[in-house]
Amino acid sequence: MGDGAIVNPGYLLYLARYAPGISMKADLSVGKSLLIANALFSILAGVMQYLQFFFYSQGYANPS
């Protein structure tokens, strides 16, 4: 998880510098229903990632 904490901000800074068509203002100017849908999908992705770690030990088979 630490790798993602390093790579993601670095890539964000790269995009901010070299991709001028990307802007937070343009992203937030879309319709309210689309923003809500994106927020719900983001929450769903976070919950699924949490459950992946939570249930990982249940699928682990002890060889002894």
C-alpha positions as MATLAB code, in Angstrom:
seq = 'MGDGAIVNPGYLLYLARYAPGISMKADLSVGKSLLIANALFSILAGVMQYLQFFFYSQGYANPS';
ca = [
       0.000    0.000    0.000;
       2.966    2.278    0.548;
       3.910    2.028   -3.113;
       0.541    3.432   -4.096;
       0.988    6.275   -1.622;
       4.181    7.231   -3.470;
       3.249    6.504   -7.087;
      -0.245    8.056   -7.120;
       0.745   11.572   -5.935;
       3.752   11.477   -8.270;
       1.553   10.617  -11.232;
      -0.925   13.301  -10.176;
       1.844   15.904  -10.205;
       3.022   14.629  -13.595;
      -0.487   14.970  -15.049;
      -0.936   18.410  -13.505;
       2.269   19.556  -15.187;
       2.072   17.899  -18.623;
      -1.662   17.408  -19.292;
      -3.168   20.909  -19.405;
      -6.618   19.621  -20.415;
      -7.133   18.098  -16.972;
      -8.577   20.486  -14.394;
     -10.507   20.145  -11.158;
     -12.814   22.988  -12.202;
     -13.863   21.128  -15.360;
     -14.375   17.904  -13.417;
     -16.661   19.586  -10.892;
     -18.708   21.386  -13.545;
     -20.537   18.188  -14.579;
     -24.064   17.449  -13.398;
     -24.837   16.825   -9.749;
     -26.211   13.336  -10.404;
     -22.947   12.306  -12.086;
     -20.903   13.591   -9.136;
     -23.097   11.659   -6.708;
     -22.814    8.496   -8.808;
     -19.014    8.843   -8.929;
     -18.866    9.380   -5.172;
     -20.971    6.260   -4.570;
     -18.764    4.183   -6.869;
     -15.688    5.466   -5.025;
     -17.209    4.500   -1.685;
     -18.111    1.079   -3.071;
     -14.536    0.562   -4.298;
     -13.168    1.514   -0.865;
     -15.529   -0.867    0.930;
     -14.632   -3.695   -1.456;
     -10.919   -3.095   -0.898;
     -11.440   -3.104    2.875;
     -13.414   -6.348    2.680;
     -10.627   -7.893    0.604;
      -8.240   -7.480    3.542;
     -10.903   -8.331    6.124;
     -11.855  -11.671    4.549;
      -8.367  -12.624    3.347;
      -7.653  -14.734    6.432;
     -10.895  -16.676    6.035;
      -9.755  -18.008    2.663;
      -6.296  -18.915    3.913;
      -5.832  -22.681    4.238;
      -3.577  -23.837    7.046;
      -1.411  -26.669    5.620;
      -0.775  -28.355    8.970;
];
